[in-house]
Amino acid sequence: QGLLERWTERRLNMKELPIVSVAVITYNMAGYLSQLLDSILIQKVNFPYEIIIDDDCSPDNTRELLYQYKEKYPDKIVLSLRDKNVGGSRNMYGVMQQCRGKYIAILEGDDYWDDENKLQYQYDFMESHPEYVGMTCNSWCELSRTEEIRKVRRDIKEPMIFSYEDFMKPFFFDRLPNSTDTWFFKNIFKTYDEDFSVFYRAHNMVWDQSLALILYGKGKVYVDPKIVSHHRTIVEKDGTNYQSKYARENHCETDAYMYAMHEDYMENVLHRKCIPFYKVRADLFAEMFYRAWKSGDREEKAMVSRMWNQRNKKWPLVAACIRHGKETIGRKIKRICKG
């Protein structure tokens, strides 16, 4: 009888396992949280799903709101609340490792879905196209808090396909299929026994490029032009949100470190060549090298030194400095000739 009871309990638990896990991270976004969560809870689906929420020790009333939603939807919401701030990358990585579903969808901060069939639409596509590791749709980018100013994230009319080769491209937008609020992909964190720590080691806050690289290592990503969400990307002169702060800061060193970690992952984990990608990190180094040389600033020189030591592979950095030097001399010669 005991064996039968345990077998029955196991069958019931298996039935309750979610098919889709929605990974949500929050930090100091109480003003947008209800809109975000409601856009998930109104989804019309024919499968069970869970919402895993990790709050990164928000100083506002985010937690009070989360407790209210948890009390109202105890069977759907799972809370994972940190007692100290760890940054967006570790926060999202921790959420994804808790996801039990076959697929993962992402929603963070101040974004929200505006299509109640978003999850069902993407689930149906992935079930009928197992050749893809994931898919994204399109989104609106909201550019203002005070008035309706928005643009379409990707100006596409036909589907696109992104692969590992796209990650070799020099500009970050050419490497990313769309904003993360539209991503829907196989739960590789549950399927593969692999070191995915590059997700948070590469950058404390920027994790979308690392996730894209990890997915491309497993297969191709389908990009659907259908608009399903709103992605807030607001940059204000004195803004306190992450995008505004990021726009005011010098990120040469942290970005170069992220790309150094990506090179290491491509070569030592994926065991794939990434020679075209060297230029991404090398151009950042060359930019900082000539800026420090021109200014003579001690801190900028120290930054160049740290960037030089981020990875043992030095020849791309030297090549970039030579190339930039030639281009600078060429521009000066042209100005002299024109004068």
MOBELCOR-V415033 format. One record per run of one state. SS is the DSSP state (alpha for helix, beta for strand, coil for the rest). FROM is the first residue (numbers start at 1). LEN is the number of residues. If there is no record, write none. Layout:
<<SS FROM LEN> <SS FROM LEN>>
This chain:
<<coil 1 1> <alpha 2 15> <coil 17 3> <beta 20 7> <coil 27 3> <alpha 30 12> <coil 42 7> <beta 49 7> <coil 56 6> <alpha 62 11> <coil 73 4> <beta 77 5> <coil 82 6> <alpha 88 11> <coil 99 4> <beta 103 6> <coil 109 3> <beta 112 2> <coil 114 4> <alpha 118 11> <coil 129 3> <beta 132 11> <coil 143 7> <beta 150 3> <coil 153 7> <beta 160 3> <coil 163 1> <alpha 164 5> <coil 169 3> <alpha 172 4> <coil 176 4> <alpha 180 3> <coil 183 1> <beta 184 3> <coil 187 1> <alpha 188 4> <coil 192 6> <alpha 198 4> <coil 202 6> <alpha 208 9> <coil 217 3> <beta 220 13> <coil 233 9> <alpha 242 7> <coil 249 3> <alpha 252 17> <coil 269 6> <alpha 275 21> <coil 296 2> <alpha 298 11> <coil 309 6> <alpha 315 24> <coil 339 1>>
